[in-house]
């Protein structure tokens, strides 16, 4: 038996090379992780090596006679062949990570995919699982969780987490319609009053919905806090002056379709971001990731400090939160898990996010 070695940056890529040349019947003799040193040994690059066994084969002599075959393109056989090729190509497009790893890892891959974790994060996690399985001979959920937690913690540990910055007096809460901005502001403000004993005031620029103004006034009344309504940039500046005696001023901005740039432009003309101001972008976890990306991209000119995720109790897919944090290099201030004020809100930490990721779903 002859042997051939394949090296790639990930295990799925290595297995794809093997299958491309030898099909699904290839005999895997050995797999291992190798480390290449670059730039005088200062930089290490991890790669995966797969050794395949090749049976000796007898190659038949080529027939030197040339035969010309004429095919009628209208025949049913040719049509079926073309349809078959199209189906193969479609299957290649739908290629999943499951086919690149042993069957024993499929439940763990499926778990990560159900959580909607990005494929570029799933691959290195599964590579580590594969290496662990090769060394230990088996893998269980506890080991899978430990490997995943360690990997995601390394990705997230440099990002800021936790509640509002006490050095900032003007807290702008931004986000599209329906994500629960006003209720979220009420929860944060209530904790600021009850736990930190600070005086708070409110400004609302959401003059498109009377109900939103009344809702904020109701919450403010319970906290015995003043509310100002800003219909214009001048109104906003006047409101800041009136509330200057407050320790913290929460600004509830209008909920609009912020996938349209003109609404973001309107917002930047209305409010200002001084040194003592900060902004949080509120997103709903039950929205599509691509829609959230479109919204975040529109706010690229506004200094968003952290995300706030709402309606965590309405989804089982926490991976999107992690994907967006890593993609935009932003942490999470809070996440909400119900409608009760001020109870259903949590200051975010890496540990809490990972607890949500592994909460209550068995393989």
MARGU-392045 format. One record per residue (C-alpha): residue in three letters; z negated, y, x negated; residue number from 1. Coordinates in Angstrom, 2 decimals. Layout:
+------+---------+---------+---------+------+
! resn !      zz !      yy !      xx ! resi !
+------+---------+---------+---------+------+
!  ALA !       Z !       Y !       X !  NUM !
...
+------+---------+---------+---------+------+
This chain:
+------+---------+---------+---------+------+
! resn !      zz !      yy !      xx ! resi !
+------+---------+---------+---------+------+
!  UNK !    0.00 !    0.00 !    0.00 !    1 !
!  UNK !    0.89 !    3.44 !   -1.26 !    2 !
!  UNK !   -1.23 !    6.52 !   -0.64 !    3 !
!  UNK !   -0.39 !   10.13 !    0.09 !    4 !
!  UNK !   -2.72 !   13.12 !    0.02 !    5 !
!  UNK !   -2.64 !   16.09 !    2.43 !    6 !
!  UNK !   -4.61 !   19.32 !    1.91 !    7 !
!  UNK !   -5.03 !   22.11 !    4.48 !    8 !
!  UNK !   -7.38 !   24.97 !    5.37 !    9 !
!  UNK !   -8.72 !   23.13 !    8.43 !   10 !
!  UNK !   -8.98 !   19.54 !    9.61 !   11 !
!  UNK !   -6.65 !   20.07 !   12.61 !   12 !
!  UNK !   -3.98 !   21.51 !   10.30 !   13 !
!  UNK !   -4.29 !   18.54 !    7.93 !   14 !
!  UNK !   -4.03 !   16.07 !   10.81 !   15 !
!  UNK !   -0.99 !   17.87 !   12.18 !   16 !
!  UNK !    0.73 !   17.43 !    8.80 !   17 !
!  UNK !   -0.10 !   13.73 !    8.86 !   18 !
!  UNK !    1.18 !   13.25 !   12.41 !   19 !
!  UNK !    4.34 !   15.23 !   11.69 !   20 !
!  UNK !    5.35 !   12.76 !    8.97 !   21 !
!  UNK !    3.78 !    9.47 !   10.11 !   22 !
!  UNK !    3.05 !    9.75 !   13.83 !   23 !
!  UNK !   -0.11 !    8.55 !   15.57 !   24 !
!  UNK !   -0.13 !    5.20 !   13.74 !   25 !
!  UNK !   -1.00 !    6.73 !   10.37 !   26 !
!  UNK !   -3.86 !    4.96 !    8.56 !   27 !
!  UNK !   -6.53 !    7.42 !    7.37 !   28 !
!  UNK !   -8.15 !    6.07 !    4.21 !   29 !
!  UNK !  -10.43 !    8.98 !    3.34 !   30 !
!  UNK !  -11.31 !   12.57 !    4.27 !   31 !
!  UNK !  -13.39 !   15.09 !    2.37 !   32 !
!  UNK !  -14.06 !   18.78 !    1.87 !   33 !
!  UNK !  -12.86 !   20.28 !   -1.38 !   34 !
!  UNK !  -13.70 !   23.68 !   -2.84 !   35 !
!  UNK !  -11.21 !   25.62 !   -4.91 !   36 !
!  UNK !  -12.41 !   28.44 !   -7.15 !   37 !
!  UNK !  -10.34 !   31.60 !   -7.40 !   38 !
!  UNK !  -10.62 !   34.88 !   -9.29 !   39 !
!  UNK !  -12.51 !   33.51 !  -12.32 !   40 !
!  UNK !  -14.73 !   31.32 !  -10.19 !   41 !
!  UNK !  -16.20 !   34.19 !   -8.15 !   42 !
!  UNK !  -14.51 !   33.27 !   -4.88 !   43 !
!  UNK !  -14.66 !   29.80 !   -3.38 !   44 !
!  UNK !  -12.20 !   28.53 !   -0.78 !   45 !
!  UNK !  -13.05 !   25.49 !    1.35 !   46 !
!  UNK !  -10.19 !   23.12 !    2.20 !   47 !
!  UNK !   -9.87 !   19.68 !    3.77 !   48 !
!  UNK !   -8.27 !   16.66 !    2.12 !   49 !
!  UNK !   -6.91 !   13.66 !    4.03 !   50 !
!  UNK !   -5.67 !   10.53 !    2.27 !   51 !
!  UNK !   -3.19 !    8.39 !    4.22 !   52 !
!  UNK !   -2.19 !    4.79 !    3.52 !   53 !
!  UNK !    1.53 !    4.05 !    3.58 !   54 !
!  UNK !    2.91 !    0.53 !    4.02 !   55 !
!  UNK !    5.73 !   -0.47 !    1.67 !   56 !
!  UNK !    8.94 !   -0.51 !    3.61 !   57 !
!  UNK !   12.38 !   -1.91 !    2.90 !   58 !
!  UNK !   15.03 !    0.73 !    3.34 !   59 !
!  UNK !   18.25 !   -0.76 !    4.76 !   60 !
!  UNK !   21.50 !   -0.01 !    3.00 !   61 !
!  UNK !   23.43 !    2.81 !    4.52 !   62 !
!  UNK !   26.59 !    1.95 !    6.38 !   63 !
!  UNK !   29.33 !    3.77 !    4.54 !   64 !
!  UNK !   31.64 !    3.55 !    7.51 !   65 !
!  UNK !   31.72 !    6.73 !    9.56 !   66 !
!  UNK !   31.87 !    6.35 !   13.27 !   67 !
!  UNK !   32.77 !    9.20 !   15.56 !   68 !
!  UNK !   30.96 !    9.15 !   18.89 !   69 !
!  UNK !   32.12 !   11.33 !   21.72 !   70 !
!  UNK !   29.46 !   12.29 !   24.29 !   71 !
!  UNK !   30.22 !   13.76 !   27.66 !   72 !
!  UNK !   27.68 !   16.59 !   28.09 !   73 !
!  UNK !   27.74 !   16.10 !   31.81 !   74 !
!  UNK !   26.37 !   12.57 !   31.68 !   75 !
!  UNK !   23.00 !   11.87 !   33.27 !   76 !
!  UNK !   21.74 !   10.23 !   30.08 !   77 !
!  UNK !   22.22 !   13.43 !   28.08 !   78 !
!  UNK !   20.54 !   15.49 !   30.76 !   79 !
!  UNK !   17.53 !   13.19 !   30.72 !   80 !
!  UNK !   17.40 !   13.41 !   26.92 !   81 !
!  UNK !   17.40 !   17.23 !   27.04 !   82 !
!  UNK !   14.69 !   17.20 !   29.72 !   83 !
!  UNK !   12.63 !   14.85 !   27.56 !   84 !
!  UNK !   12.94 !   17.14 !   24.54 !   85 !
!  UNK !   11.85 !   20.11 !   26.63 !   86 !
!  UNK !    8.79 !   18.19 !   27.79 !   87 !
!  UNK !    7.91 !   17.38 !   24.18 !   88 !
!  UNK !    8.19 !   21.03 !   23.20 !   89 !
!  UNK !    5.98 !   22.06 !   26.12 !   90 !
!  UNK !    3.36 !   19.54 !   25.05 !   91 !
!  UNK !    3.44 !   20.97 !   21.54 !   92 !
!  UNK !    2.75 !   24.43 !   22.98 !   93 !
!  UNK !   -0.21 !   23.01 !   24.90 !   94 !
!  UNK !   -1.59 !   21.27 !   21.81 !   95 !
!  UNK !   -5.38 !   21.07 !   21.99 !   96 !
!  UNK !   -8.08 !   20.57 !   19.41 !   97 !
!  UNK !   -8.96 !   17.20 !   20.98 !   98 !
!  UNK !   -5.95 !   15.46 !   19.47 !   99 !
!  UNK !   -6.86 !   16.59 !   15.95 !  100 !
!  UNK !  -10.33 !   15.01 !   15.81 !  101 !
!  UNK !  -11.81 !   11.56 !   16.48 !  102 !
!  UNK !  -12.59 !   10.69 !   20.10 !  103 !
!  UNK !  -16.33 !   10.89 !   19.45 !  104 !
!  UNK !  -16.04 !   14.67 !   18.99 !  105 !
!  UNK !  -14.08 !   15.31 !   22.20 !  106 !
!  UNK !  -17.16 !   16.02 !   24.40 !  107 !
!  UNK !  -18.36 !   18.69 !   21.97 !  108 !
!  UNK !  -14.93 !   20.29 !   21.75 !  109 !
!  UNK !  -14.75 !   20.32 !   25.55 !  110 !
!  UNK !  -18.17 !   21.99 !   25.71 !  111 !
!  UNK !  -17.06 !   24.83 !   23.43 !  112 !
!  UNK !  -13.85 !   25.25 !   25.42 !  113 !
!  UNK !  -15.73 !   25.36 !   28.74 !  114 !
!  UNK !  -17.85 !   28.12 !   27.26 !  115 !
!  UNK !  -14.53 !   29.88 !   26.53 !  116 !
!  UNK !  -15.31 !   30.32 !   22.85 !  117 !
!  UNK !  -12.28 !   31.53 !   20.88 !  118 !
!  UNK !  -10.18 !   28.81 !   19.23 !  119 !
!  UNK !  -10.57 !   30.46 !   15.83 !  120 !
!  UNK !  -14.33 !   29.89 !   16.19 !  121 !
!  UNK !  -14.05 !   26.38 !   17.63 !  122 !
!  UNK !  -12.00 !   25.09 !   14.69 !  123 !
!  UNK !  -14.54 !   25.74 !   11.87 !  124 !
!  UNK !  -17.38 !   24.43 !   14.07 !  125 !
!  UNK !  -15.46 !   21.21 !   14.70 !  126 !
!  UNK !  -14.57 !   20.94 !   11.02 !  127 !
!  UNK !  -18.28 !   20.98 !   10.18 !  128 !
!  UNK !  -18.97 !   18.42 !   12.90 !  129 !
!  UNK !  -16.25 !   16.19 !   11.47 !  130 !
!  UNK !  -17.68 !   16.41 !    7.93 !  131 !
!  UNK !  -21.17 !   15.68 !    9.27 !  132 !
!  UNK !  -19.85 !   12.63 !   11.14 !  133 !
!  UNK !  -18.10 !   11.37 !    8.02 !  134 !
!  UNK !  -21.34 !   11.61 !    6.03 !  135 !
!  UNK !  -23.77 !   10.35 !    8.66 !  136 !
!  UNK !  -21.50 !    8.00 !   10.59 !  137 !
!  UNK !  -22.34 !    9.58 !   13.95 !  138 !
!  UNK !  -23.08 !   12.89 !   15.67 !  139 !
!  UNK !  -25.24 !   13.77 !   18.69 !  140 !
!  UNK !  -25.79 !   16.86 !   20.83 !  141 !
!  UNK !  -28.81 !   18.01 !   18.83 !  142 !
!  UNK !  -26.79 !   18.01 !   15.62 !  143 !
!  UNK !  -23.86 !   19.68 !   17.38 !  144 !
!  UNK !  -26.15 !   22.43 !   18.68 !  145 !
!  UNK !  -27.71 !   22.99 !   15.25 !  146 !
!  UNK !  -24.32 !   23.28 !   13.53 !  147 !
!  UNK !  -22.98 !   25.62 !   16.23 !  148 !
!  UNK !  -26.09 !   27.81 !   16.20 !  149 !
!  UNK !  -25.99 !   28.16 !   12.43 !  150 !
!  UNK !  -22.30 !   29.06 !   12.40 !  151 !
!  UNK !  -22.54 !   31.63 !   15.21 !  152 !
!  UNK !  -25.72 !   33.15 !   13.79 !  153 !
!  UNK !  -23.92 !   33.79 !   10.50 !  154 !
!  UNK !  -21.13 !   35.52 !   12.43 !  155 !
!  UNK !  -23.47 !   37.70 !   14.51 !  156 !
!  UNK !  -26.38 !   38.49 !   12.20 !  157 !
!  UNK !  -24.86 !   41.71 !   10.84 !  158 !
!  UNK !  -24.38 !   43.22 !   14.32 !  159 !
!  UNK !  -26.91 !   45.52 !   16.04 !  160 !
!  UNK !  -28.89 !   44.07 !   18.95 !  161 !
!  UNK !  -31.60 !   45.41 !   21.24 !  162 !
!  UNK !  -32.26 !   48.26 !   23.67 !  163 !
!  UNK !  -31.55 !   51.99 !   23.63 !  164 !
!  UNK !  -32.02 !   53.94 !   20.42 !  165 !
!  UNK !  -35.20 !   56.02 !   20.79 !  166 !
!  UNK !  -33.72 !   58.68 !   18.49 !  167 !
!  UNK !  -31.00 !   59.43 !   21.06 !  168 !
!  UNK !  -31.76 !   61.66 !   24.08 !  169 !
!  UNK !  -28.46 !   61.51 !   25.95 !  170 !
!  UNK !  -27.56 !   57.98 !   27.03 !  171 !
!  UNK !  -24.01 !   57.69 !   28.41 !  172 !
!  UNK !  -23.27 !   54.51 !   30.32 !  173 !
!  UNK !  -19.55 !   53.81 !   30.65 !  174 !
!  UNK !  -17.54 !   51.10 !   32.32 !  175 !
!  UNK !  -15.00 !   50.21 !   35.02 !  176 !
!  UNK !  -15.57 !   50.00 !   38.75 !  177 !
!  UNK !  -17.77 !   47.20 !   40.03 !  178 !
!  UNK !  -19.60 !   46.17 !   36.86 !  179 !
!  UNK !  -22.97 !   47.47 !   38.06 !  180 !
!  UNK !  -23.43 !   50.61 !   35.93 !  181 !
!  UNK !  -25.73 !   52.48 !   38.32 !  182 !
!  UNK !  -28.05 !   49.52 !   38.87 !  183 !
!  UNK !  -28.11 !   48.86 !   35.12 !  184 !
!  UNK !  -29.03 !   52.49 !   34.41 !  185 !
!  UNK !  -31.86 !   52.23 !   36.94 !  186 !
!  UNK !  -33.21 !   49.11 !   35.22 !  187 !
!  UNK !  -33.13 !   50.68 !   31.74 !  188 !
!  UNK !  -34.61 !   53.96 !   32.98 !  189 !
!  UNK !  -37.42 !   52.18 !   34.85 !  190 !
!  UNK !  -38.43 !   50.33 !   31.70 !  191 !
!  UNK !  -38.27 !   53.57 !   29.72 !  192 !
!  UNK !  -40.69 !   55.18 !   32.17 !  193 !
!  UNK !  -43.00 !   52.23 !   32.78 !  194 !
!  UNK !  -43.16 !   50.70 !   29.30 !  195 !
!  UNK !  -42.52 !   53.65 !   26.97 !  196 !
!  UNK !  -44.10 !   56.35 !   29.19 !  197 !
!  UNK !  -41.18 !   58.70 !   28.60 !  198 !
!  UNK !  -39.88 !   61.33 !   31.04 !  199 !
!  UNK !  -36.32 !   60.64 !   32.17 !  200 !
!  UNK !  -33.68 !   62.59 !   34.05 !  201 !
!  UNK !  -30.27 !   61.61 !   35.42 !  202 !
!  UNK !  -26.80 !   63.12 !   35.49 !  203 !
!  UNK !  -24.05 !   61.53 !   37.55 !  204 !
!  UNK !  -20.39 !   62.33 !   37.04 !  205 !
!  UNK !  -19.39 !   59.71 !   39.59 !  206 !
!  UNK !  -18.35 !   62.24 !   42.25 !  207 !
!  UNK !  -15.65 !   59.93 !   43.62 !  208 !
!  UNK !  -18.16 !   57.83 !   45.54 !  209 !
!  UNK !  -20.85 !   59.43 !   47.69 !  210 !
!  UNK !  -22.62 !   56.08 !   47.87 !  211 !
!  UNK !  -22.99 !   56.02 !   44.08 !  212 !
!  UNK !  -24.69 !   59.44 !   44.08 !  213 !
!  UNK !  -27.07 !   58.41 !   46.86 !  214 !
!  UNK !  -27.86 !   55.15 !   45.13 !  215 !
!  UNK !  -28.81 !   56.95 !   41.92 !  216 !
!  UNK !  -30.90 !   59.48 !   43.85 !  217 !
!  UNK !  -32.80 !   56.62 !   45.48 !  218 !
!  UNK !  -33.67 !   55.05 !   42.14 !  219 !
!  UNK !  -34.55 !   58.47 !   40.67 !  220 !
!  UNK !  -36.85 !   59.17 !   43.61 !  221 !
!  UNK !  -38.78 !   55.97 !   42.96 !  222 !
!  UNK !  -39.27 !   57.07 !   39.36 !  223 !
!  UNK !  -40.00 !   60.69 !   40.38 !  224 !
!  UNK !  -37.17 !   61.81 !   38.11 !  225 !
!  UNK !  -34.66 !   64.67 !   38.67 !  226 !
!  UNK !  -30.94 !   64.11 !   39.29 !  227 !
!  UNK !  -28.06 !   66.50 !   38.60 !  228 !
!  UNK !  -24.50 !   66.05 !   39.87 !  229 !
!  UNK !  -21.67 !   67.18 !   37.56 !  230 !
!  UNK !  -18.27 !   67.85 !   39.13 !  231 !
!  UNK !  -16.87 !   69.55 !   36.03 !  232 !
!  UNK !  -17.46 !   70.00 !   32.32 !  233 !
!  UNK !  -19.33 !   73.26 !   33.06 !  234 !
!  UNK !  -21.55 !   71.43 !   35.57 !  235 !
!  UNK !  -22.28 !   68.82 !   32.93 !  236 !
!  UNK !  -23.38 !   71.41 !   30.38 !  237 !
!  UNK !  -25.53 !   73.18 !   32.98 !  238 !
!  UNK !  -27.13 !   69.86 !   33.93 !  239 !
!  UNK !  -28.04 !   69.19 !   30.29 !  240 !
!  UNK !  -29.78 !   72.58 !   30.12 !  241 !
!  UNK !  -31.74 !   71.95 !   33.34 !  242 !
!  UNK !  -32.91 !   68.57 !   32.09 !  243 !
!  UNK !  -33.67 !   69.72 !   28.55 !  244 !
!  UNK !  -37.41 !   69.19 !   29.10 !  245 !
!  UNK !  -36.85 !   65.45 !   29.66 !  246 !
!  UNK !  -37.36 !   62.93 !   26.86 !  247 !
!  UNK !  -34.25 !   60.95 !   27.82 !  248 !
!  UNK !  -31.25 !   61.86 !   29.98 !  249 !
!  UNK !  -29.19 !   59.02 !   31.44 !  250 !
!  UNK !  -25.57 !   59.85 !   32.31 !  251 !
!  UNK !  -23.93 !   57.69 !   34.97 !  252 !
!  UNK !  -20.18 !   58.07 !   34.54 !  253 !
!  UNK !  -17.54 !   57.44 !   37.19 !  254 !
!  UNK !  -16.30 !   53.89 !   37.60 !  255 !
!  UNK !  -12.52 !   53.97 !   37.29 !  256 !
!  UNK !   -9.69 !   51.67 !   36.27 !  257 !
!  UNK !  -10.16 !   52.30 !   32.58 !  258 !
!  UNK !   -7.21 !   50.12 !   31.67 !  259 !
!  UNK !   -5.31 !   53.36 !   32.38 !  260 !
!  UNK !   -5.64 !   55.81 !   29.47 !  261 !
!  UNK !   -5.61 !   58.92 !   31.67 !  262 !
!  UNK !   -9.02 !   58.08 !   33.13 !  263 !
!  UNK !  -10.51 !   57.77 !   29.66 !  264 !
!  UNK !   -8.96 !   61.15 !   28.78 !  265 !
!  UNK !  -10.59 !   62.68 !   31.88 !  266 !
!  UNK !  -13.93 !   61.27 !   30.77 !  267 !
!  UNK !  -13.71 !   62.68 !   27.24 !  268 !
!  UNK !  -12.93 !   66.13 !   28.66 !  269 !
!  UNK !  -15.95 !   66.02 !   30.94 !  270 !
!  UNK !  -18.73 !   64.88 !   28.60 !  271 !
!  UNK !  -19.55 !   65.55 !   24.96 !  272 !
!  UNK !  -21.02 !   63.28 !   22.31 !  273 !
!  UNK !  -23.41 !   65.24 !   20.11 !  274 !
!  UNK !  -25.63 !   63.89 !   17.34 !  275 !
!  UNK !  -28.41 !   63.07 !   19.80 !  276 !
!  UNK !  -26.05 !   61.28 !   22.21 !  277 !
!  UNK !  -24.92 !   57.68 !   22.36 !  278 !
!  UNK !  -22.74 !   55.53 !   24.60 !  279 !
!  UNK !  -22.88 !   51.99 !   25.91 !  280 !
!  UNK !  -19.94 !   50.17 !   27.48 !  281 !
!  UNK !  -20.81 !   47.98 !   30.47 !  282 !
!  UNK !  -18.70 !   44.88 !   31.08 !  283 !
!  UNK !  -19.04 !   42.11 !   33.65 !  284 !
!  UNK !  -19.18 !   38.56 !   32.32 !  285 !
!  UNK !  -17.25 !   37.24 !   35.32 !  286 !
!  UNK !  -14.18 !   39.31 !   34.37 !  287 !
!  UNK !  -11.25 !   37.87 !   32.42 !  288 !
!  UNK !  -11.49 !   38.28 !   28.65 !  289 !
!  UNK !   -8.02 !   39.82 !   28.41 !  290 !
!  UNK !   -8.98 !   42.44 !   31.01 !  291 !
!  UNK !  -12.14 !   43.30 !   29.06 !  292 !
!  UNK !  -10.11 !   43.59 !   25.85 !  293 !
!  UNK !   -7.73 !   46.02 !   27.56 !  294 !
!  UNK !  -10.68 !   48.16 !   28.68 !  295 !
!  UNK !  -12.40 !   48.13 !   25.28 !  296 !
!  UNK !   -9.17 !   49.13 !   23.57 !  297 !
!  UNK !   -8.87 !   52.18 !   25.83 !  298 !
!  UNK !  -12.33 !   53.35 !   24.72 !  299 !
!  UNK !  -11.50 !   53.18 !   20.99 !  300 !
!  UNK !  -11.72 !   56.99 !   20.65 !  301 !
!  UNK !  -15.25 !   57.08 !   22.10 !  302 !
!  UNK !  -18.16 !   56.11 !   19.81 !  303 !
!  UNK !  -19.43 !   53.05 !   21.70 !  304 !
!  UNK !  -22.66 !   51.89 !   20.08 !  305 !
!  UNK !  -23.15 !   48.54 !   21.83 !  306 !
!  UNK !  -22.04 !   46.50 !   24.80 !  307 !
!  UNK !  -24.04 !   45.84 !   27.95 !  308 !
!  UNK !  -23.04 !   42.68 !   29.82 !  309 !
!  UNK !  -23.82 !   42.30 !   33.52 !  310 !
!  UNK !  -23.81 !   39.39 !   35.99 !  311 !
!  UNK !  -24.71 !   36.78 !   33.38 !  312 !
!  UNK !  -26.28 !   34.78 !   36.22 !  313 !
!  UNK !  -22.85 !   34.49 !   37.87 !  314 !
!  UNK !  -21.11 !   32.64 !   35.03 !  315 !
!  UNK !  -21.53 !   29.55 !   32.89 !  316 !
!  UNK !  -19.15 !   30.82 !   30.19 !  317 !
!  UNK !  -21.00 !   32.82 !   27.55 !  318 !
!  UNK !  -18.37 !   32.41 !   24.84 !  319 !
!  UNK !  -16.50 !   35.55 !   25.94 !  320 !
!  UNK !  -19.51 !   37.72 !   25.03 !  321 !
!  UNK !  -19.55 !   36.20 !   21.55 !  322 !
!  UNK !  -15.78 !   36.54 !   21.15 !  323 !
!  UNK !  -15.86 !   40.25 !   21.96 !  324 !
!  UNK !  -18.83 !   40.98 !   19.70 !  325 !
!  UNK !  -17.09 !   39.38 !   16.73 !  326 !
!  UNK !  -13.67 !   40.86 !   17.55 !  327 !
!  UNK !  -14.96 !   44.45 !   17.84 !  328 !
!  UNK !  -17.92 !   44.20 !   15.44 !  329 !
!  UNK !  -20.36 !   45.44 !   18.10 !  330 !
!  UNK !  -23.66 !   44.01 !   19.23 !  331 !
!  UNK !  -25.30 !   43.88 !   22.66 !  332 !
!  UNK !  -28.01 !   46.22 !   23.90 !  333 !
!  UNK !  -28.81 !   44.45 !   27.19 !  334 !
!  UNK !  -27.57 !   41.81 !   29.57 !  335 !
!  UNK !  -28.44 !   41.61 !   33.26 !  336 !
!  UNK !  -29.08 !   38.42 !   35.21 !  337 !
!  UNK !  -29.66 !   39.55 !   38.81 !  338 !
!  UNK !  -29.95 !   42.55 !   41.13 !  339 !
!  UNK !  -33.70 !   43.20 !   41.07 !  340 !
!  UNK !  -34.79 !   46.52 !   39.51 !  341 !
!  UNK !  -36.24 !   46.58 !   36.88 !  342 !
!  UNK !  -36.81 !   42.85 !   36.48 !  343 !
!  UNK !  -33.36 !   41.36 !   35.98 !  344 !
!  UNK !  -32.46 !   42.78 !   32.59 !  345 !
!  UNK !  -33.06 !   41.56 !   29.04 !  346 !
!  UNK !  -32.89 !   43.25 !   25.67 !  347 !
!  UNK !  -30.39 !   41.18 !   23.75 !  348 !
!  UNK !  -31.10 !   39.20 !   20.60 !  349 !
!  UNK !  -29.01 !   36.59 !   18.81 !  350 !
!  UNK !  -31.49 !   33.89 !   19.83 !  351 !
!  UNK !  -31.31 !   34.85 !   23.52 !  352 !
!  UNK !  -27.50 !   34.86 !   23.50 !  353 !
!  UNK !  -27.43 !   31.41 !   21.91 !  354 !
!  UNK !  -29.99 !   30.15 !   24.44 !  355 !
!  UNK !  -27.61 !   31.27 !   27.19 !  356 !
!  UNK !  -24.77 !   29.53 !   25.37 !  357 !
!  UNK !  -26.59 !   26.19 !   25.46 !  358 !
!  UNK !  -28.45 !   26.69 !   28.73 !  359 !
!  UNK !  -28.50 !   23.97 !   31.35 !  360 !
!  UNK !  -25.19 !   22.18 !   30.73 !  361 !
!  UNK !  -25.21 !   18.60 !   29.56 !  362 !
!  UNK !  -22.22 !   16.91 !   27.97 !  363 !
+------+---------+---------+---------+------+
